[in-house]
Amino acid sequence: MKLIDMTCPHCSAHLKVDASKAQAICEHCGATILIDDEVQHIQYDNAEEAGYNFEKGRQRAKAEARREAATAQHYSQQNTKPPKKRRTWLWVLGWIFIFPLPLTILLLRKKEMKPALKYGIIAAAWIIYLIIGLAGGSGSNKENPNETNQPSSSITEPSSDATPVTSVPDNSETPSATESTESSEPVSTVDVLGLCFERLTESPTKENLEAFAKELGLYESHRNKGTGTYEYRIATERDVANVNKRDKGSVIKADCNALKGDEIPFIQYFDYDRMIEGTWHSDGSFSLVDYNNPDNAEIEVNSAQDIINFLPTKPSEANLLEILLASAYEGMTEEEVLGFVEVKGLSYDSRGAGNERSIGYSRDVIEKYGDWGSKITFSTSNGLLERMTYYYFPSNYREGVSAVFYSESYAKAHSVTAGFNLQRSNGTTPYSKAGDLLNDIHGKEIALPAGPDGQKESESSEGAEGNLIDSFVYEFNMNSETPLVFKEDFTPSDKTSGHYRTEFRLGAYKDAVGKSFSYEDVTVDIVFKKPMLGNGNIRVYMDGATLDQCKKVLAVSSPIMDETATSEDIQEAVDYISERKETNGYYYANLGLLLLGNDTKGYEFMLKMGND
């Protein structure tokens, strides 16, 4: 039989045909080629078949060319190896000095042999070898110690769930003349999975989901999800690819609908190390999700290469969910939690995953992604916060940790520590400050804003005094375009503090506490003192402020300090100081106001509660 090389005149595929025969069939497109004096012709029964087979053959030819290029790129070293007869001496030495090693390699490659028999023979061979070595002593073991450390094989037996397709590394030789060219040293996970993802997006077919994985030495697994839909998983590790186990790791995921002509609606590439997920959509577009950011918003990209080369960005500042957690305190109300959600534009679901009350950046995170996104869950009792849990993705996904705040009543009922805790599957670790807890979750220091957007904790924050000031600042910042930013604690009665005022000499301020904040370009001092009767009161001070700043602080502070103050009461007070620009004892609702100064030097401002 004489074989000649030729090109299919229909689909351009490279063929080898028998020159002694009158015709040949193209294995790619199915065309019948007539061989007549080296002139080739094409015959089809009908035009429809011709068009279909042409496109089919053309695609297969293109796939074959890409496959050859990829193989040349990743396995060039293997393909350019000299004939393995040059390493026959290694096998000879192996059989002479370490006979269990070549025996192990050969038996592992016998896929048809039963595993029990195979591993029994291997174990027996090594036991005999060790017995001989121990009996003979060091003088009888003349083999090269470097040879004994050679790995036997990386072959893994196939399972019914996942199909392994890469096997023998370069340093394992075999006398078989049919050794696969795919036994080269494996490339990195990102490289090989990225290459597979890119090639699949170029040729998204059911056949390629299996063929490309096999060709690149990856594990592939699939199952019927029902209604003709097949779920595919491709990975470098068996259990990651396994559709039943789904271990954590980098993976390619895809669905294929057999009832719709094997249509593939999407192909996803998830990189475990970078915590990103890129998706090819059936319309040819690409998108990407960076799970290092709490909002997990989809990013539009132009190609698979944009996904493979994407550099994730890790936040250096606290996000809104962390700010909410850091603002939690004993006695925090449900209205405060939901008020933060509304003001900050977060999403809320009273029946999230597991019937939990959930907060996230989007409803997709709460409803769709589940564990695949940062979120907060919380519970209340009689309108007061019991528990608030923050799941930061990807730390929660990787390490199974979460940050949690427990109220005293909840902690007592569930035998946990009240306050902030790092929660693990095997227990919790308490923290005195939310900021320290969040820094540990991130693995680095995170800038946590002050005020309602995350109070900076201090010793004086503990107890009713600190809680009342913190609660006021929390409410203020939720309703103000400009937040109060924490600066420092001070003792009002301390004349050297820089915050001392004449009235602080009175005995009522002996045990008072104070906190100082920045507001735009001025300083706001808030002082708490406990009177003879009642729960205590606060005063708000500013020096050198503009009239506009005074009006804004008055408008935001009034309804917080006095719930009975109506919008009409507050507007009258604003109008009064706008017109007079001075008052030393103006009262409205249950509040008292002092305003002294002018537009040139600035104004001295003080707002106090009615029980002061």
N, C-alpha and C positions, 0 to 999 in steps of 0.2 A: 504494500500500500504506500503510495506516494502522497505526502501531505504538502499542501502549498499554502502560503500565507496570503490572505486577501482581506479586503474591507467590504463589509456589506454595503451595497450601493443604496440601500434603503435607510438604514439607521446609523451607518458609519462605524459599526462595531468591528473590532478586529477578530478575524476568524481563521481557523485552520481547517481546510476541507480536503477530502480525498479526491485527488485529481483523476482517479480512474473511474469515478462515478459520473453519471450524466447530470446529477443535481445534488444540491445540499440544502439543509434547512438552517436558517440563522437562529442560533440559540437565544438571541436577545429579543428580536421582534417577530420571529416566526415566519419570516418571508421565505418563499421557495426560490432558490437561486439556480438557474439553468447554466450548466458549464458547457459552453460550445466554443471550441477554439479560443479558450481564455477570454471569452466575452460572456459577461454575466447578465442575466435577465431576472426580473421579478414577476412572480405570478401570484395573484390573490383571487379567491373566489368571488369577492364583491368589494366595492369601494369602501364600504363602512368598515369592514375588517381591515382593509389596508390602512385607513386613517388611524384606527385604534392601535393597531400593532406598530405603526410607525412611531406614535407618541410613546407607547410603552417601551419600545426598543431604544428610542432616543434617551428617555429618562434612565433606563438601565445602563446605557453606555456612559452617560454623564456620571452616574453614581460610581460606575467601575473606575472611571478616570480619577474621581475625587478620592476613592478608596485607595487606589494605587499611589496617589500623591501623598496621602496621610501616612500610609504604611512606609513609604520611602522616607518621610520626615522623621517619624518616631522610631522606626526600626532600621535605620540605615546601617547602624553598626552591626546588627545581626545579619542583615542581607549581604553585607560586604565581607562577612567572615570567610576565611580560607576553608577549604573542605575540612570537616571535623576529623578526618583521618590523622591530622597533625596532632590531635590530642588523644589518640588511641592509647598512648603510653600511660595516660592518667587512669584509664580503665584497667590496664594491665596491673599497675601498681595497686590500684584499689582492690582488685580481686586477690592479689598476693598478700597485702598487708592489712587491709581493712575490708574484708569480704562482705560484712553486713551492709556497708554503705552502697556499693553499686547494686546489691541485691534489693535494698530498700527502694532505690530509685526505679528500678525496673518493675518491681511489684506495684508501686504506687501508680505507675502509668498503665497498669493493666486494669482498665475500667470494667472489663467483663468478669473479673474474678470477684467472688463474694468477699465483702469486707472482713467478715470474721476469720476466714481462712487466710486472707492476705495479711492482716495485722498479726495473726497468730504466728505465721512463718517469720515475719519481721522480728517480732519479740523474741522468738526462739533463737534466731540467728545472733541477735545482739547479746543475749544471755550466754550463749556458747562462747562468743568472742570475749566477753568479759571474764568468763571462767578461765579460758586459756591464758588471757593476759595476767590475771592474778596468780595463776599457777606457775607461769613461766618467769614471773618477776620482770624487773626492768631490763635485764639482759636479753630477754627473748623478744622484746618489742622494739624492732628496728625501724618502724615506719616514721616518716616525717611528721612531727607534731602538728605542723600547719595543715597537713592533709586531713588529719582526724577532725579538724574543726570546720571542715567544709559542710555547709548545709546540705541535707539530703535532697530536699525538694520542697517547693512551695505549692505543690499540687494539692487541691482540696477536693474531696469527693463531692459530686453533685448531689443536690437534694431535689425533691419534687417541687419545692417552693421557689428556688432560685437556681439559675443556670450559670455555673462558673465557666468563664471562658478564657481566663489567663492562667498560665500554669508555671512553666519551668524557667527559673532565672538563668542568666547567661553563664554562671559558673557551674551549672549542672549539665553535664554532657551525656549523651545517650548514643549507643552504637547503632540505633535504628536509623535506617536511611530515610524514614518518613517523618523525621522530626519537624514540628511546625515552626514556621518562621515567626510565629507570634510569641515565642518564648523569650523575647528580649527583656532587658531590665525595665521594670515598670516606670512610667513617667509619673509626675506628681498628680495628686488627686484633682487639683484645679485644672491642670493642663488637660488631662485625659477626659474629665467630665465636661470641661468647657468645650473641648474639641467635639465631643459627641453631641452636646447641645447645639453647637453651631451647625454641625452637619445635618442634624435632624430638622432644624428650622429651615434649611435649604431644601430638604427632601422629606417632608413630613408624611411618611407612609407607615402603615402597620408593619410591613416587611422590614423597613429600615429600623424601627424601634428594636427589633430583635437582631438584625444583621449588624448594625453599627456597634451595638454593645458587644457582640461576640468578636467582632473584628478588632476592637480596641482593648480587649481583655477585661471587660467589666462583667458584673453580675446583673442579670435581668430576671425579673419576676413579674407575673401578671395573673389576674383572676377575673372571672366574670362577675360584675357587680349587679347583674340583672338587666332586663330589657335590652340585651345585646350590647351593653357597655362594658368594655374591658379596661381595667386599671393597670397601668404599667409603672414599674419602678426600676431604675437603673442606678447602680452605685459600685464603688470599688470594694465594698464589704458586703458579705453575703446577707447578714441580718438587717443591714440598712436597706438593701434592695428587696428583702423578703416582704411581700404584701401582707403577710400575716403577723410578722414581728414588728416591722417598721422601727428599728432602732434609730437612735439619733445619729446624724451624720449627713454629709453632703450627698445629694441625691437628685436625679432627674425624674420628674413625675409627668405622666400624660394619661389621657383617656382616649379610647378609640371606640366609636359607635359602629358596630357591625350592621345595624339595621339601617344605617345611612351611608352605605358604601364605604365603611371603614373610615369615616370622617374623624379627624382629630381636631377637637375644638381648641386645645391649648397644649403647650409643652412648658413645664416649669423647671427651672434650674435653681436649687437651693444650696448655698454655700454655707456650711456649718461654721467654718472658721471666721468668715467675715460677717455672718448673720445677715445675708441679703438673699432675696429671692427674685429672680427675673422670669418673666413670662412671655412666651411667644403666643400671639392670638391668631385665630384662624383667618383674620382679615389681613394678616401680614405685619401687624403692628407689634411693638414691644413695650413692656412696662417693667418697672422695678420697685421693690419695696425694701427700704433700709430699716431693719428691725432695731438698730441701735438708737433710733429716735422714737419717742413715745407716741407721736401722732401716726406713725406708720403710713404716711400718705404715699400713694403711688406716684412714681416719677416716670415720665415718658422718656424713653430712649429710642434710638434709631436702629440699633442692630444688636445681634447677639454679642458682638465684640464689645459694645458699650457696657453690657452687663458683666462680661468676663473681666473687663479692665476697671470696673467701678471701684472707687476707693470710699469705703464707708466713713461717715463723720460721727464721732462720738461726742455728745454734748458735754460742755464744761460748766453749764449752769443748770440749776434745778428746773424741772418742768412744772406745769400747773398741777399735775397729780401729786408731785412731791411737795409742792407748796401747800396744797390742801392737807396732806398728811402731817406736815410739820406744824400746821395751825391747830391740830387737834388738841383738846384739853379736857380735863374733867368738868363735866357740866355743859359741854358743847351741845347745841340744840340741832334738831333735824332741819329747822328753818335756816340755820347758818350754813349747813352743808349744802342744801339745795340752792340757797342764795348764791353761794360761790359758783356752783355749777351754772346757774343762769347768767350771772354777771360775766363770767369768763367764757361763756359760749361752749361749755363742754356738753357731752351727750350723757343722758341718764336713762336707765331702764329699771323700772321697779321690779321687773321679773327677768333678770339676766340669766346667764348660764347657771344651772343648778337652782333656779328660782331665787337668785340673789339680787340684791339691789346693787347695781353696777354703774360705774362712772368711767368714761373713757373720752378720748379725743373725737371719736366717731362711733356711730352705731355699728359700723362694720367690725370694729375691734370687739365691741360688746357681744354682738349677735353672731357674726360670721367667723372671725378669727379665733375666738375663744382664748386658748392659751397663747396664741400667736400675736400678742400685743400687750402693751402696758395698760393696766386698768386698776381701778379701786373698787372694792366691795365694802359695804358697811351695813351695820344693823343698829337699830335704835330700840329703846324701851321707854314708854311714856314720854316720847318726844325728845329724849336725851340720847346722845351717842353712847353705844355700848362697845362696839368694835369697829375698827377701820383697817382694812388690809390693802397694802399697795403691792401689786405684782409688777416688778420692773422687768421688762423683756429686753435683752435676752438672759439676764442673770437668773430669773426664775426658771427659764427653760433649761439652762445649762446646769445650774447647781441646785435647783429646787428650793430656793430661798424666797422669802417675802418679808416686807416690813409691816409691822402691825402695831396699832395703838389699842390698848385695853383700858376700859374704865375700871374704877375700883370695884364696882358691884359685879361686873362681868368677870374680872380677875378672881374675885373671891369665890364665885360660883363655879369656875372652871379650873381652879387651882393653878393659875398662872400669875405672872408678875404684872401689876398695873403699870401703865405708861407705855413707852416705846420698847419694842422687842424685835430682834431678828429671829424669824421663825423658820425652823428647819423640820424635816420629817422626824427627827429624833429629839426634838425639844426646842426651847427658845432661849435666847440670850438677851438680857435686859440692857437698855441704854438709857443714860440720864438725859441725853439730848438727841433729838431727831436728826440733827445735822451729822453727828458722828455715825449714826446708823446708816444714813444715806451714803456717806462717804465710803463706808465699808462695802456697801452693795456695788458701788461704781468702781471700787478699787482705786480711787483717787479723790482728792478734795473737790467738792462741788460747791460753787458759789450759791448759797441759799439766801434769797432776798429777805429783808426784814419786813415788819408790819404784817398785814393779813396775808401777804404773799410769802409767809414763812417767818415766824418770829425767831430772832436770835435769842437762844435761851441764856439765862443768867441765874445766879442764886436767888436774886430778889424776885424772879418770875414765879417762884413757888408760893403757894398760898393764895388766899382770896385777893390780896393786894395786887400781886402780879397778874392774876387771872382777870381782874376787872379792867386793868389797863390794856392787857392783851386783847380782851374781848372788844373794848372800845376801838382799838387800832384796827382790829380785824374788820369790824363793821365799817369803819371810816374808809379803809382802802377798797372795800367792795363797792363803795358808792362814790368814790372820788377818782377823777381822771389822773390826778397826781397822788401817788401813795406817800404815806409816812414811812421813812426808811430809818430803821433803828441805828442810833449812834452809841449811846452808853447809858448805864444806870447811874443814879446819883442819890444822895441822901439830902432831902430838902433842908434839914436843920444844920448841915455842914456848911459853915461860912466860906470855906476854902474850895468848895466844889465848882465854882463858876456858874452855878445855877441858883445861887442864894437870893432870896427876896425878903423884904422887911417883915412880911407877915409870917414868915417861916420861924420867927423867934418865939411864937406863941406855943404853949404847951400842947395844943391840938396837933402840932406837926412833929412832936417828939418822935413818934414811931412811924411817921409817914414815909412812903417810898416814892421815888420819881424815876421816870424814863425820859430820855432825850431822843428826839427824832429830827431828821432833815425833811423839810417840805419845800420843794423848789429850791430857792436860794436862802431860806431862813431856817431858824431852829424852832422847833415846837417842843415845849416841856409839858409833860403830863404828870400830875401829882395826885396820889391817892392818900387820903387820911380817913381814919375810922372815927366817927363821932360817938357820942354817948349812946345814941339810939340809931337803929337802922343798920343797913349793910355796908355803909360807907359811901363816899362820894369822890369825884375827881374834879380837878381844875385843869383847864387848858390855857397855856401861856404862849405868847409870841412877842418878840421884840424886833423893832426895825422892819416890820412887815409893810407891804403896800396895802392900800385900802382894798384893792381887789382881792388880795390874799386873805384879808380879814373877812371879807364877805363870803368867800368860798369856804373857809374853815367854819364859819358860823353856820352856813346853810347845811353842810354835811354833818357837823357835830350835833346840832340841836335835836334832831329826832332820835339820835342814839342816846343822848344824855337824858332826854325827857320824852317818853313815848306819847305823852298827851299833847305835845307840841304839834299843832296843825300846820299845813302848808301856808295858810293865811297868816298865822302867828309869825312864822319864820320870814315870810316875805315882808311883813310890816317892819320887823327888826332890820332886815337888809335895807329897806327903803329909808329907815330912820337914820342909820349911820351913813348911807350914801348922801343924804341931805345935810345932816349936822356935822359929820366927820369927827364927832367927839361925844362921849357920854361917860359919866361916872356914876353909874347906878341905874341903867336902863333894864327893866324887868319885863319879860314876856313869857307866857305859859308859866313853867316852874324853873326858869333859868334867869340868871343875872349876868349882865354884860358890862365890861369896862373897855373904853377905847379912848386913848390919849395920843396926841402927836399931830403930825402934819404930813403933807405929801413930800416935803423936802427931806426931812429927817427920818421919816417912817413912823409907824404907829406901834404903840404898846397895847397889846390885846390880852384880855382875860375873860374866859367864859366859865361860869361855875353852876353847879346844880342847886336846886331850890332848897335842899336840906342842909346846905353848907352854912 
